[in-house]
Amino acid sequence: MIPFEKTLPYDIIMKDVYVLECPFCGTNNVLLPLKPRDIIQVHEGKKKLLVFPCCGNKVMLLDSDNDYLLTDTVLR
């Protein structure tokens, strides 16, 4: 079962990856330093470090699907 407290919902808009709100500082509509190909690579098993540009906090991406990024950190 997926631990939903470690997931982060995202959206892809015109080949940019956004989250509605940063789980650390609360900034709205954060543009992540990811591309859709990075999300595919994470889904295929490659881990990726994600640094939030708004506050500098870091999480490790472990898996992804069409709606959520699975991290190693409790976000909710």
URSUL-V22781 format. One record per pair of residues at least 12 apart in sequence whose C-alpha atoms are under 8 Angstrom apart, sorted by the first residue. I is the first residue (numbers start at 0). GAP is how many residues later the second one is. D is the distance in Angstrom with one decimal. If there is no record, write none. Layout:
# URSUL-V22781
I_GAP_D + I_GAP_D
This chain:
# URSUL-V22781
3_72_8.0 + 4_69_5.4 + 4_70_5.8 + 4_71_4.9 + 5_64_5.9 + 5_65_5.5 + 5_66_6.6 + 5_67_5.7 + 5_68_4.5 + 5_69_5.4 + 5_70_6.9 + 6_61_6.0 + 6_62_5.4 + 6_63_4.6 + 6_64_6.0 + 6_67_7.8 + 6_68_6.8 + 6_69_7.9 + 7_60_5.3 + 7_61_5.1 + 7_62_6.6 + 7_63_7.6 + 7_67_7.3 + 8_58_5.7 + 8_59_4.4 + 8_60_6.3 + 9_57_5.9 + 9_58_5.9 + 9_59_7.2 + 10_56_7.1 + 11_24_7.3 + 14_20_6.5 + 14_21_6.3 + 15_15_7.1 + 15_16_7.6 + 15_18_7.2 + 15_19_6.0 + 15_20_7.3 + 16_14_6.0 + 16_15_5.6 + 16_16_7.5 + 16_17_6.1 + 16_18_6.2 + 16_19_7.0 + 17_12_5.5 + 17_13_4.6 + 17_14_5.6 + 18_12_6.8 + 18_13_7.3 + 21_30_7.7 + 21_32_7.9 + 22_52_5.9 + 22_53_7.3 + 23_31_7.6 + 23_33_7.2 + 23_51_7.8 + 24_29_7.7 + 24_30_6.6 + 26_27_7.1 + 29_23_7.8 + 29_24_7.2 + 30_22_7.8 + 31_18_8.0 + 31_20_6.6 + 31_21_7.0 + 32_17_7.5 + 32_18_7.6 + 32_19_7.7 + 32_20_7.6 + 38_25_6.4 + 39_24_7.6 + 41_19_6.9 + 41_20_6.5 + 41_21_5.3 + 41_22_6.2 + 42_19_7.9 + 42_20_4.9 + 42_21_4.9 + 42_22_6.6 + 43_19_7.8 + 44_17_7.3 + 44_18_6.8 + 45_16_7.4 + 46_13_6.8 + 46_14_5.6 + 46_15_5.2 + 46_16_7.5 + 47_12_5.7 + 47_13_5.1 + 47_14_7.1 + 48_12_6.1 + 58_12_6.3 + 58_13_6.6 + 58_14_6.4 + 59_12_5.7 + 59_13_7.6
